[in-house]
Amino acid sequence: MSCRIYFIRHGESLGNKNEVFLGHTDIDLSPLGYAQAKETASYLNNIHIDKVYSSDLSRAYNTCNEYLKLSGKKAQKKKELREIFAGEWENKKYSVLKTEYKESYETWLTDIGNAHPENGESLDEVQRRVVDCVSDIARSNDGKAVAIFTHACALRTFITYANHLPLSEMKNIKWATNASVTVVDYIDGDFNVIEYSNDLFLGELKSSRPKNV
């Protein structure tokens, strides 16, 4: 059983631009994000993709939609592909988190795999829902290639899993940049990372804010 998976992180969101931790807060792409999404769509349109899946949050789905418009394909929305639910951190500026949630936010910055926003999801919970969802997608698309439009933290937890690393090592995996493409092969129940966070095709549209979620 095999499946090739193309993960796409959403283009720059207004939250990224304004340095706000969005989590499940549903805020759209910035103008740069839409330009990035169009460029990523053009890149993907030269790749054979059988099925398309997306987080249901606007910043991911609207990135996906640029590809749908170009390719004529349809996408299945899956809430399991959402970003981390950030609880009390939702829709707050990073500068506020540094002062109002100093200890827990410091863990996020230095040991993200063990982070847990107040009244939000732990990284373990995020990883389990994302891995379960991606595994189901891969198993239902044997011999095919799929595109999955998702978010930075969700993808980072998955890549940690795919690399057979504990969450304590997640801090050593960089953030995927906005509108970048990551390639993973699923073979007989195991994942193999082929390429991570490729954004060379974006040229001057590459994001300068890779760490924002």
C-alpha positions in Angstrom: 0.0 0.0 0.0 1.4 3.4 -1.0 0.4 7.0 -1.3 2.3 10.2 -2.1 1.3 13.2 0.0 1.9 16.8 -0.8 1.4 19.0 2.2 0.9 22.7 1.7 1.1 25.2 4.5 -1.3 28.1 3.9 -0.1 31.4 2.5 0.6 34.3 4.8 -2.5 35.1 6.9 -3.5 38.4 8.3 -2.7 36.8 11.7 0.9 36.1 10.5 1.2 39.6 9.1 0.0 41.2 12.4 1.9 38.7 14.7 -1.3 37.2 16.2 -1.6 33.6 17.4 -4.7 32.5 15.5 -5.2 28.8 16.4 -8.8 28.0 15.4 -9.6 31.7 14.9 -10.8 32.0 11.4 -9.0 34.9 9.7 -8.2 35.1 6.0 -5.0 35.4 4.0 -3.2 38.7 3.6 -2.7 40.1 0.0 0.8 38.5 0.1 -0.8 35.2 1.2 -3.1 35.3 -1.9 -0.2 36.0 -4.2 1.7 33.1 -2.6 -1.3 30.8 -2.9 -1.5 31.6 -6.7 2.2 30.8 -7.1 1.9 27.5 -5.2 -1.2 26.6 -7.3 0.9 27.1 -10.4 3.6 24.9 -9.0 1.2 22.1 -8.0 -0.6 22.2 -11.3 2.5 20.7 -12.9 2.3 17.7 -10.5 0.0 14.7 -10.8 -2.5 14.9 -7.9 -5.5 12.7 -7.6 -7.4 14.1 -4.6 -7.3 17.2 -2.5 -8.0 17.7 1.2 -7.9 20.9 3.3 -8.4 22.2 6.7 -11.7 24.0 6.9 -10.2 27.2 8.2 -10.2 30.0 5.7 -6.5 30.6 5.5 -5.9 27.0 4.5 -9.0 26.5 2.3 -8.5 29.8 0.4 -4.9 28.7 -0.3 -6.3 25.4 -1.5 -9.0 27.2 -3.6 -6.4 28.9 -5.8 -5.2 25.4 -6.8 -8.8 24.2 -7.2 -9.6 27.1 -9.6 -6.5 26.4 -11.7 -6.8 22.6 -11.7 -10.6 22.2 -11.8 -10.4 19.7 -8.9 -12.6 19.6 -5.8 -11.5 19.4 -2.2 -12.7 17.7 0.9 -12.6 19.9 4.0 -11.5 18.2 7.2 -11.5 19.9 10.6 -8.9 17.4 11.8 -6.4 19.2 9.7 -6.8 22.4 11.6 -4.1 24.3 13.5 -3.7 23.8 17.2 -6.7 25.0 19.3 -4.9 27.6 21.4 -7.5 28.2 24.2 -6.8 31.4 26.0 -4.1 32.3 23.5 -6.5 32.4 20.6 -6.3 35.6 18.5 -3.8 37.3 20.9 -0.7 39.1 19.8 2.6 37.3 20.5 3.7 40.3 22.5 0.7 39.8 24.8 1.5 36.1 25.2 5.0 36.9 26.3 3.7 39.0 29.2 0.4 37.4 30.2 1.4 33.7 29.7 5.1 34.1 30.3 5.9 30.5 31.5 3.7 28.5 29.1 4.6 30.7 26.2 8.3 30.3 27.0 7.8 26.5 26.8 6.2 27.0 23.4 9.3 28.9 22.2 11.9 26.6 23.7 10.3 23.2 24.1 7.3 23.2 21.8 6.6 19.5 22.0 5.7 19.9 25.6 3.8 23.1 25.2 0.1 23.4 26.2 -1.7 26.7 25.8 -4.0 27.4 28.7 -7.4 25.6 28.1 -6.2 24.6 24.6 -4.8 21.5 23.0 -1.5 19.9 23.9 0.9 19.1 21.1 0.3 15.4 21.7 -3.4 16.0 21.1 -2.7 17.9 17.9 -0.3 15.2 16.7 -2.7 12.4 17.3 -5.6 14.0 15.4 -3.5 15.0 12.5 -1.7 11.6 12.2 -5.0 9.8 12.5 -6.5 11.9 9.7 -3.5 11.7 7.4 -3.2 8.0 7.9 -6.9 7.5 7.0 -6.4 9.6 3.9 -3.3 7.7 2.8 -5.0 4.3 3.3 -8.0 5.3 1.3 -5.8 6.5 -1.6 -3.6 3.5 -2.3 -1.5 4.0 -5.4 -2.5 7.7 -5.7 -1.2 11.1 -4.9 -3.0 13.6 -2.7 -2.6 17.2 -1.7 -3.3 18.3 1.9 -3.6 22.0 2.8 -2.9 22.6 6.4 -1.1 24.7 9.0 2.4 25.1 10.4 2.1 23.6 13.9 -0.2 20.7 12.6 2.4 19.9 9.9 5.3 20.2 12.3 3.8 17.7 14.7 3.2 15.3 11.8 6.8 15.6 10.5 8.0 14.8 14.0 6.0 11.6 13.9 7.0 10.8 10.4 10.7 11.1 11.4 10.1 8.6 14.2 11.0 11.3 16.8 9.4 11.9 20.2 7.6 15.2 20.7 10.5 16.4 22.9 12.5 16.6 19.6 9.9 18.7 17.8 11.9 21.8 18.8 14.6 20.7 16.4 12.3 20.7 13.4 12.0 24.1 11.7 8.7 25.7 10.8 7.4 25.1 7.3 7.2 28.5 5.6 4.0 30.0 4.2 2.7 28.4 1.0 5.6 25.9 1.0 5.2 22.3 -0.2 6.3 19.2 1.8 6.4 15.7 0.2 5.9 12.5 2.2 5.5 9.0 1.0 3.2 6.5 2.8 4.3 2.9 2.3 2.7 0.0 4.1 1.9 1.9 7.3 5.1 4.0 7.5 5.8 7.6 6.4 9.0 8.8 4.7 9.7 12.5 4.4 11.0 13.2 0.9 11.1 17.0 1.0 10.2 19.5 3.7 9.1 23.1 3.3 10.1 23.7 -0.3 9.4 27.4 -1.1 12.0 28.0 -3.8 9.3 28.4 -6.4 7.9 31.4 -4.6 10.9 33.5 -5.5 10.4 37.1 -4.1 7.1 36.0 -2.6 8.8 33.8 0.0 7.6 34.6 3.5 9.8 36.5 6.0 7.7 35.2 8.9 8.3 31.4 9.0 7.6 31.0 12.7 4.1 32.4 13.0 1.1 30.0 13.1 
